[in-house]
Amino acid sequence: MKLYMVPLAPNPTKVMLYIAERERLGVSMQIEQIVVNTVKGRHREPKHLARNPFGTVPTLELDDGSHLVESLAIIDYLEDKFPQHTLYTGTPEDRAKARDLERIIDLRIGGPMGAYGHATKSPLGRPPQPEKAAEYLQAMQTPLNYLENLLADGRGLLGGERVNVADCTMQSSLQFMRFIDADVFAERPLLRAWDERYRQRPAARAVLKW
Ligand SMILES: N[C@@H](CCC(=O)N[C@@H](CS)C(=O)NCC(=O)O)C(=O)O
């Protein structure tokens, strides 16, 4: 399999962190990672559009030559394809809560963070939009408080003591915030401490560039 990706972008980083976490649990997926340089516009060129007509990364090429183009579908596929040491474990309720948390982070934090990054200091050269940026910053406050409250029970990671896809999703958006020099934690010491803890993990050290 081949994963078409680019290091800084949140959605590819989420999948790269996920793969790195599984590999450190002893799962060998043998996925070749190939950079599509989005800054140079390579994701809009015919070669990549033939893989993914939406021109986005990540894109996973399966062994039969077909493609998956949604980061969470790629992760779900890899959970099914390599059923040893999966990140989703436990009862149906445990698994549902883990998925719920990942969706909260991706939709309510990752979305506004990505938009905030592009509205302030876009690596893709999009023009600054200060008013929109303020709206995106405001939109992420309630979900950030939600995470701060979750961490108040002393858990080591966002979903508990085991690494969760939610950790990968959150950290992939935070890397983008670090790249644009934005500190979004404000008075949230537990989230800040989780961030420092997560970044010490071997998977994070292998994948994160910022
Ligand atoms: N829903 C998709 C979103 C993919 C996406 O928008 N990726 C961004 C990078 S984080 C991208 O390729 N942006 C380039 C563009 O839209 O021009 C997923 O979860 O994979």
The ligand as an SDF file (V2000), in Angstrom:
LIG
                    3D

 20 19  0  0  0  0  0  0  0  0999 V2000
  -12.0820   15.0340    4.7730 N   0  0  0  0  0  0  0  0  0  0  0  0
  -10.7530   14.8250    4.2550 C   0  0  0  0  0  0  0  0  0  0  0  0
  -10.0750   16.1790    4.1400 C   0  0  0  0  0  0  0  0  0  0  0  0
   -8.7570   16.1110    3.3960 C   0  0  0  0  0  0  0  0  0  0  0  0
   -8.1310   17.4780    3.2440 C   0  0  0  0  0  0  0  0  0  0  0  0
   -8.8290   18.4970    3.0900 O   0  0  0  0  0  0  0  0  0  0  0  0
   -6.8020   17.5090    3.2620 N   0  0  0  0  0  0  0  0  0  0  0  0
   -6.1040   18.7680    3.1310 C   0  0  0  0  0  0  0  0  0  0  0  0
   -4.8010   18.6950    3.9170 C   0  0  0  0  0  0  0  0  0  0  0  0
   -5.1020   18.6160    5.6510 S   0  0  0  0  0  0  0  0  0  0  0  0
   -5.7850   19.0280    1.6730 C   0  0  0  0  0  0  0  0  0  0  0  0
   -5.4840   18.1110    0.9490 O   0  0  0  0  0  0  0  0  0  0  0  0
   -5.8280   20.2990    1.2810 N   0  0  0  0  0  0  0  0  0  0  0  0
   -5.4560   20.7190   -0.0220 C   0  0  0  0  0  0  0  0  0  0  0  0
   -6.5690   21.4130   -0.7370 C   0  0  0  0  0  0  0  0  0  0  0  0
   -7.7500   21.2390   -0.3320 O   0  0  0  0  0  0  0  0  0  0  0  0
   -6.2640   22.1120   -1.6810 O   0  0  0  0  0  0  0  0  0  0  0  0
   -9.9730   13.8770    5.1870 C   0  0  0  0  0  0  0  0  0  0  0  0
  -10.3630   13.7340    6.3560 O   0  0  0  0  0  0  0  0  0  0  0  0
   -9.0120   13.2540    4.7410 O   0  0  0  0  0  0  0  0  0  0  0  0
  1  2  1  0
  2  3  1  0
  2 18  1  0
  3  4  1  0
  4  5  1  0
  5  6  2  0
  5  7  1  0
  7  8  1  0
  8  9  1  0
  8 11  1  0
  9 10  1  0
 11 12  2  0
 11 13  1  0
 13 14  1  0
 14 15  1  0
 15 16  2  0
 15 17  1  0
 18 19  2  0
 18 20  1  0
M  END
$$$$
